[in-house]
């Protein structure tokens, strides 16, 4: 890891602790290769990601592995991160701590950090995985349902941005599988032009 990414991580940790005083939020940093061909950006860490301190290692991570195999890519050749760097949680009716989508405030709070991380990593292309990262990177209110499988406008990004459904969406909507496979094929074809 580069010195600048290490500095970024320590500054991010201090920032999160200063905003959420007394709330021990586990910060989950991005990981992978600086200068990677592709940077994947998810929504936020889930339970397993927060426990292990790594992005995409839970159930959605298994779908991500299938995506990588489909695309002919290896995790080691990518940079993988999230738009929000800590696990957003809520209490279920049974009193259990569960995941929830990040709030607009959390996304806005983390957006400058995400843009800084992108600048430090210097990927050749970004794939946003779902609505939260799509909106965080583009700064627009478009949805992945409108933009999936295409290159999107992202004035603040230093490279092309491609929109994909989040791998976890396949856990809940199996009917998306052929759409997702076509979108990944379109991304791979686009990467070949870089």
C-alpha positions in Angstrom: 0.0 0.0 0.0 1.2 3.5 -0.8 2.1 6.0 1.9 -0.6 8.3 0.7 -3.3 5.6 1.0 -2.0 4.8 4.6 -2.2 8.5 5.4 -5.7 8.6 3.9 -6.8 5.6 6.0 -5.5 7.1 9.3 -7.2 10.5 8.5 -10.4 8.8 7.6 -10.4 6.8 10.9 -9.8 10.0 12.9 -12.6 11.8 11.0 -15.2 9.0 11.6 -14.3 8.8 15.3 -14.6 12.6 15.6 -18.1 12.6 14.0 -19.4 9.5 15.8 -17.9 10.1 19.3 -18.5 7.2 21.6 -19.9 5.0 18.8 -17.4 2.4 17.9 -18.0 2.1 14.1 -15.6 -0.2 12.5 -14.1 1.5 9.4 -13.7 -0.9 6.5 -11.0 0.4 4.1 -10.8 -0.3 0.4 -8.2 -2.8 -0.7 -6.4 -3.7 -3.9 -4.0 -2.4 -6.5 -3.2 1.3 -6.9 -3.5 2.1 -10.6 -5.9 -0.9 -11.1 -7.6 -1.4 -14.3 -11.0 -1.5 -12.5 -12.2 0.0 -9.2 -15.4 -1.6 -7.8 -17.4 0.6 -5.5 -20.1 -1.0 -3.3 -22.7 0.6 -1.0 -21.4 0.0 2.6 -19.9 -2.9 4.6 -22.3 -5.5 6.0 -21.9 -7.6 9.1 -19.1 -9.9 7.8 -17.2 -7.0 6.2 -17.3 -5.1 9.6 -16.1 -8.2 11.5 -13.3 -9.1 9.0 -12.4 -5.5 8.2 -12.5 -6.2 4.4 -14.9 -5.2 1.7 -17.1 -7.8 -0.1 -16.4 -10.9 2.1 -20.0 -11.7 3.1 -22.8 -13.2 1.0 -22.5 -10.4 -1.6 -18.8 -11.2 -1.8 -19.6 -14.7 -3.0 -21.7 -13.2 -5.8 -18.8 -10.8 -6.5 -16.5 -13.8 -6.9 -18.9 -15.2 -9.5 -18.9 -11.7 -11.2 -15.1 -11.7 -11.3 -15.0 -15.3 -12.8 -17.6 -14.2 -15.4 -15.5 -11.2 -16.3 -12.2 -13.1 -16.3 -10.8 -10.8 -13.6 -9.0 -11.5 -10.3 -9.7 -9.7 -7.1 -5.9 -9.1 -6.7 -5.9 -7.0 -10.0 -8.7 -4.7 -8.8 -9.3 -2.1 -6.1 -12.5 -2.8 -4.1 -14.1 -0.3 -1.7 -17.5 1.1 -0.6 -19.1 4.5 -0.8 -19.8 4.5 2.9 -16.9 3.1 5.0 -18.7 1.8 8.0 -21.7 -0.6 8.5 -25.0 1.2 8.8 -27.2 -0.7 11.3 -30.6 -0.7 12.9 -32.3 -2.8 15.5 -34.8 -5.3 14.2 -38.1 -6.0 15.8 -36.5 -8.9 17.6 -33.7 -6.6 19.0 -31.0 -7.9 16.6 -28.6 -5.5 15.0 -29.1 -5.7 11.2 -27.9 -3.9 8.1 -29.7 -0.9 6.7 -29.1 1.3 3.6 -26.9 4.3 4.3 -28.8 7.6 4.8 -28.4 10.6 2.4 -26.4 12.3 5.3 -24.0 9.3 5.6 -23.5 9.2 1.8 -22.9 13.0 1.7 -20.5 12.8 4.7 -18.4 10.0 3.0 -18.5 11.4 -0.6 -15.4 13.6 -0.3 -13.5 10.7 1.2 -14.6 8.4 -1.7 -13.6 11.0 -4.3 -10.2 11.4 -2.5 -9.7 7.6 -2.5 -10.5 7.4 -6.2 -7.9 10.1 -6.9 -5.3 8.2 -4.8 -6.0 4.9 -6.4 -6.1 6.3 -10.0 -8.1 3.4 -11.6 -8.5 3.3 -15.3 -12.3 2.6 -14.9 -14.8 2.5 -12.1 -17.8 0.2 -11.8 -20.4 1.3 -9.3 -22.4 -1.5 -7.8 -25.9 -0.3 -7.0 -27.7 3.0 -6.4 -25.7 4.3 -3.5 -22.2 4.2 -5.1 -23.7 5.4 -8.5 -25.1 8.5 -6.9 -22.1 9.0 -4.6 -19.7 9.0 -7.6 -21.8 10.9 -10.1 -23.4 13.3 -7.7 -26.7 12.7 -9.6 -30.0 11.2 -8.6 -30.1 8.6 -11.4 -30.8 5.0 -10.5 -29.0 1.8 -11.4 -32.3 0.6 -13.0 -31.9 3.4 -15.5 -28.2 3.3 -16.0 -27.1 -0.4 -15.6 -24.8 -1.8 -18.2 -23.7 1.7 -19.5 -21.1 4.3 -19.1 -22.4 7.2 -17.0 -21.5 10.9 -16.7 -19.4 11.5 -13.6 -17.8 15.0 -13.7 -15.9 14.5 -10.5 -14.4 11.1 -11.5 -10.9 11.1 -13.2 -11.8 8.1 -15.4 -14.9 6.4 -17.1 -17.6 5.2 -14.8 -19.8 2.1 -15.6 -23.0 1.3 -13.7 -23.9 -2.2 -12.5 -26.4 -3.7 -10.2 -25.0 -4.6 -6.8 -24.0 -8.4 -6.6 -26.4 -8.7 -3.5 -29.4 -7.8 -5.7 -29.0 -11.3 -7.3 -29.6 -12.8 -3.8 -33.1 -11.3 -3.8 -34.0 -11.0 -7.5 -32.7 -14.1 -9.3 -34.5 -12.8 -12.4 -31.8 -10.2 -12.7 -29.1 -12.9 -13.4 -29.3 -12.6 -17.3 -29.4 -8.8 -17.1 -26.4 -8.8 -14.8 -24.5 -11.2 -17.1 -25.1 -9.0 -20.1 -24.0 -5.9 -18.1 -20.8 -7.6 -17.0 -20.1 -8.6 -20.6 -20.7 -5.0 -21.7 -18.2 -3.8 -19.0 -15.6 -6.4 -20.1 -16.0 -5.2 -23.7 -15.6 -1.6 -22.5 -12.5 -2.5 -20.5 -10.9 -4.0 -23.6 -11.0 -0.5 -25.2 -9.0 1.1 -22.4 
